[in-house]
Amino acid sequence: MTAPLLVRALRGEPVERIPAWVMRQAGRTLPEYRALKENHGFLGMVTDPVIAAEVTLQPLARFKDLDAAILFSDIMTPFLETGIGLRFDPGPVLERPIRTRAQVEAMGPYDPDCDAPYLAPAVRLVKKSLPPGAALLGFAGSPFTVASYLVEGGGSGGEARAVRRFAEEDRDTVHLLLRRLAEATVLHLRQQILAGADAVQVFDTWGQALSRREYQEMDEPYLRLVFEGIADLGAPAILYCGGAFHQFADAAATGASALSVDHRVPLDEVRKQAGPRVALQGNLDPAVLFGPRERIVEETERVLMQGGPRGFVFNLGHGIWPETPLEAVRTMLETVRSIGGRICAKAAGEGGA
């Protein structure tokens, strides 16, 4: 059985066209999502496998040119049952942030079947209804990014101040926290892959706050543990490392199959740092989708040409903005399908794919 287009692209195999999906496509921009959220609330949707599957599939029902669904969830949902008082307003907010070694030591081992029993059923429901050839992505936060939320008590504003301060005050405890989160992340991703996810993405959103030296100490080793912990399952793993141009060479050495990068860095420059082994994903500026049709087509084509015919997945450079015009999304995806197909056909004709 032929693997989905997205999976083949992430493996660096020849493809007939460049695949595309959109970060945060499950929800945000879609009126059908907002209607469900009004009735069930965010956590009500995440923890109900039937509703989570419905939300996951909504973008593919609306946009026929999407090549993947990403499971509707949140990077913090594995920690709902850990006693930290997690709620969403609208992003994650913790009533009891982790600030002491005693709190870290009190964290029990993560049990996917007990702590997130709704995820595997949601994955299986989505797999039954995916369009032919489409892939399903599972995901998780990186240990450092999750630690940033746990210590900060919410979003870090990009600087990850609280966890970096904690590391200066008690480095051993922060490393203990990161190890435990890496172990939990492995189990969380394995749960999704074993239930049927074709590939996974790890969001290292706040790793950009680290210097290269800090990254090599507090981020890269734990990412390696995560990717090593799922390698035997054979599912490609994407590492999102936004705004981290100084880290791409190290990120490429973590064992990730692909690096997903934001719109602030040219893809050809990332390739120079990352090397030929890893695929790339990205990186259209989400703001472009508010421009005229001609601008959307032009910028989409530019990204496709930089990405190239092999080892590349088209995406935005960050999550889609909630107010994005749906017709702009359609224009972007139609352009990827048509121009991305021509790029791959040309390369195949020249023996380059």
Secondary structure by P-SEA (a helix, b strand, c coil): ccccaaaaaaacccccbbbbbbccccccccaaaaaaaacccaaaaaacaaaaaaaaaaaaaaccccccccccccccccccccccccccccccccccccccaaaaaacccccccccccaaaaaaaaaaacccccbbbbbccccaaaaaaaaaacccccccaaaaaaaaaacaaaaaaaaaaaaaaaaaaaaaaaaacccbbbbbccccccccaaaaacccaaaaaaaaaaaccccbbbbbbbccccccaaaaaaccccbbbbcccccaaaaaaaacccbbbbbbcccccccccaaaaaaaaaaaaaaaccccbbbbccccccccccaaaaaaaaaaaaaaaaaaaaaaaaaccc
